[in-house]
Amino acid sequence: MKGIICYYSGSGNTKLAIEYLSKKITNTDFELHNIVKNEVPDFTNYDVAGFATFTDFGGPAQLMYSFFDKIKMQKDKPAFVFNTFGFISVRTLKELGNLATSKGFNVISGFSLHTPENYPPMRKRNKAYDDAPKPKELREFDNYIKFLNTQLEDIKSSNITRSEKIKSGILGAIFPKFPRTQAKKDFGIQNVDEGLCIECGMCKKVCPYEAVELNPKPNFDHKLCHGCWACYNHCPTKSIYTPKFNGIHHYPKPNTEMTRKLGY
Ligand SMILES: Cc1cc2nc3c(=O)[nH]c(=O)nc-3n(C[C@H](O)[C@H](O)[C@H](O)COP(=O)(O)O)c2cc1C
């Protein structure tokens, strides 16, 4: 079978996890589709879809909402949902499932994987979780992949798609989604140290919200910025700074520990 996983990954944790997943699935060839700056794919070309992103203030990352807005109504196309999170996933998986269901996908299952934090304010509070996923968490992920494989096998052999109710877990049910207005407050207004900036354009390349213009140094449109820290995390010379963060607690890519665990 042919599948597509539409993903948004700020620092690469989610991307690494779905690469791992797609290599372990034996009955479906998955194409990985980065939703940043790319068009919505034509789902009729695929037997199954996946939607993957990271937890952003207790829900799916902001970009996923505008991506789903652009998707045409489907007729029961099987889909699974997946997210990574650093501390607590809250309602991410459930909302991702709801987004997919609202577009006519038949959501068959979902999984949330604990990974290191890429949110600098949490890393500053010594909540980096650089040892995630722990062995038990990785085993649970492996078990989920096996389960997904059997679900896909069922689809392949009989076209019967059993859907699973996506739950948010006890903590997800108790905790409300964090107010996202806090994101901009935590971030403040970013700026660039012109002495350090090498005009490489990385900040513009990684910004999912078109909030960076190069002139040739970056100018930031603070109205378009969602405070996702992508420009801050990825700047190779750490020249982008905010009122509270300058040259500290970056997480530009999966750490070596996580990269080793997920098979690279
Ligand atoms: C803006 C922002 C908000 C975040 N909010 C949460 C959160 O509410 N709960 C949580 O557990 N992790 C949160 N995180 C951490 C990420 O979900 C986590 O580190 C994830 O693995 C990053 O995935 P990525 O490398 O694919 O971007 C947040 C990260 C960012 C950048």
The ligand as a Tripos MOL2 file, in Angstrom:
@<TRIPOS>MOLECULE
LIG
   31    33     1     0     0
SMALL
NO_CHARGES

@<TRIPOS>ATOM
      1 C1          6.2490   26.9460   20.9080 C.3       1 LIG1
      2 C2          6.4020   25.6150   21.5790 C.ar      1 LIG1
      3 C3          5.4540   25.1920   22.4890 C.ar      1 LIG1
      4 C4          5.5850   23.9400   23.1260 C.ar      1 LIG1
      5 N1          4.6140   23.5330   24.0050 N.ar      1 LIG1
      6 C5          4.7200   22.3190   24.5960 C.ar      1 LIG1
      7 C6          3.6980   21.8550   25.4900 C.ar      1 LIG1
      8 O1          2.6780   22.5030   25.7390 O.2       1 LIG1
      9 N2          3.8540   20.6360   26.0620 N.ar      1 LIG1
     10 C7          4.9440   19.8620   25.8060 C.ar      1 LIG1
     11 O2          5.0320   18.7630   26.3460 O.2       1 LIG1
     12 N3          5.9230   20.2600   24.9520 N.ar      1 LIG1
     13 C8          5.8280   21.4720   24.3410 C.ar      1 LIG1
     14 N4          6.8080   21.8880   23.4760 N.ar      1 LIG1
     15 C9          7.9580   20.9900   23.2100 C.3       1 LIG1
     16 C10         7.8320   20.1930   21.9240 C.3       1 LIG1
     17 O3          6.5100   19.7040   21.7710 O.3       1 LIG1
     18 C11         8.7890   19.0040   21.8980 C.3       1 LIG1
     19 O4         10.0850   19.3420   22.2570 O.3       1 LIG1
     20 C12         8.7660   18.3540   20.5060 C.3       1 LIG1
     21 O5          9.3950   17.1070   20.5440 O.3       1 LIG1
     22 C13         9.4190   19.1970   19.4450 C.3       1 LIG1
     23 O6          9.2640   18.5180   18.2200 O.3       1 LIG1
     24 P1          9.9950   18.9500   16.8860 P.3       1 LIG1
     25 O7         11.4740   18.7490   17.1020 O.co2     1 LIG1
     26 O8          9.4520   18.0230   15.8730 O.co2     1 LIG1
     27 O9          9.6780   20.3640   16.6470 O.co2     1 LIG1
     28 C14         6.7100   23.1060   22.8430 C.ar      1 LIG1
     29 C15         7.6640   23.5580   21.9100 C.ar      1 LIG1
     30 C16         7.5140   24.7940   21.2950 C.ar      1 LIG1
     31 C17         8.5660   25.2340   20.3010 C.3       1 LIG1
@<TRIPOS>BOND
     1     1     2 1
     2     2     3 ar
     3     2    30 ar
     4     3     4 ar
     5     4     5 ar
     6     4    28 ar
     7     5     6 ar
     8     6     7 ar
     9     6    13 1
    10     7     8 2
    11     7     9 ar
    12     9    10 ar
    13    10    11 2
    14    10    12 ar
    15    12    13 ar
    16    13    14 ar
    17    14    15 1
    18    14    28 ar
    19    15    16 1
    20    16    17 1
    21    16    18 1
    22    18    19 1
    23    18    20 1
    24    20    21 1
    25    20    22 1
    26    22    23 1
    27    23    24 1
    28    24    25 2
    29    24    26 1
    30    24    27 1
    31    28    29 ar
    32    29    30 ar
    33    30    31 1
@<TRIPOS>SUBSTRUCTURE
     1 LIG1         1 GROUP 0 **** ****
